[in-house]
Amino acid sequence: MTFTLSEEQQLLKDSARDFFREQAPVTRLRKQRDAKQNGRDPDLWRDIAAMGWAGIIIPEEFGGAGLGYVGLGVVLEQGGRTLAASPLHSSALAGASALLLAGTDAQKQEWLPKIASGELIATFAVDEGAHHAPRKSKLKFEGGKLSGEKRYVADGHVADVIIVAGADALYLVKKDAAGVACRELITADSRGAADITFADAAAEKMNGGAEVIDAILDRARIGLAAEMVGTATEAFEITSEYLKTRRQFGQVIGGFQALQHRAAKLFTDLELTRSCVMAALDALDRNANNVAESASLAKARASDTLHLASNEMVQLHGGIGMTDEHDSGLYLKRARTAEALYGGASFHRDRYATLLGF
């Protein structure tokens, strides 16, 4: 598929590229990690919100920009390049999408403007076990009270509002409500997450059932795949530059055919993956009938490609690639986390085949 960004989308991409390179380079994540901030960077989030990116997909009537999923996707991709640690995906994409698709009129009026301004952070809580299984839920909701547990909630440790998915229902819970307990997780990628327990916590029922949960998840998957393309692209470009400058046996190592073949395969995989992701983002904006298939295709390809890109970054840098001083380890750790979030490659290959009737 050939996809060309509009002038507005290209400007958004360019501004995001400059912003993340200048304001949130990888060195910022490294400092956060060393200071044990666990993904907390309120100054960065305030700057991101000031750019208007927290409300990209939120309609203007709720204080957003209404620029669609392609617009947010290009921003997420640029953030992925520098491993920027922010709740942009969790709040501006997953949380906002949940409210747009399942929120009551009152819930939209109350929460969407605050998400768009960056005043509060929302997140989407799905899984209850070690693996992605959105249909397996033991949540209980009775008399406006919610009980149960959600595991590895992305940015759950910094969120103000939690959209909680049951097996076939959705609930909105305030993080500071009585009965909500949050156990912060120290993650390998230095981004942070939380296990959240609800013990008769006050919750508001939202609209929709299993199909709406799937639609929210697909938006989260596609947006994450866009971020992963950025991470994989940066890993490739850093590695490619190293191959052009590192000398061994009297010549640059990029001159060795075996390494050229590995670089060529990764470049091809990146282009194919980017096409899948852009097609999926475009399908969301067009409200196409193949969003589910596009989401699983994009997430499966992004997981495989980022896995390869992060591995090659470590291996082709040789000894220095195994050290903490080099950024390759940070890219690899983020890769492994993103691969598993909202379903890994095998989950989505199986889902894709099922959706197509295989």
Secondary structure by P-SEA (a helix, b strand, c coil): cbbbbcaaaaaaaaaaaaaaaccccaaaaaaaaaaccccccaaaaaaaaaacccccccccccccccccaaaaaaaaaaaaaacccccccccccaaaaaaaccccaaaaaccaaaaaaccbbbbbbcccccccccccccccccccbbbbccccccccccccccccccccbbbbbbcccccbbbbbbbccccbbbbbbbbcccbbbbbcccaaaaaaaaaaaaaaaaaaaaaaaaaaaaaaaaaaaccccccccccccaaaaaaaaaaaaaaaaaaaaaaaaaaaaaacccaaaaaaaaaaaaaaaaaaaaaaaaaaaacccccccccaaaaaaaaaaaaaaccccaaaaaaaaaaaacc
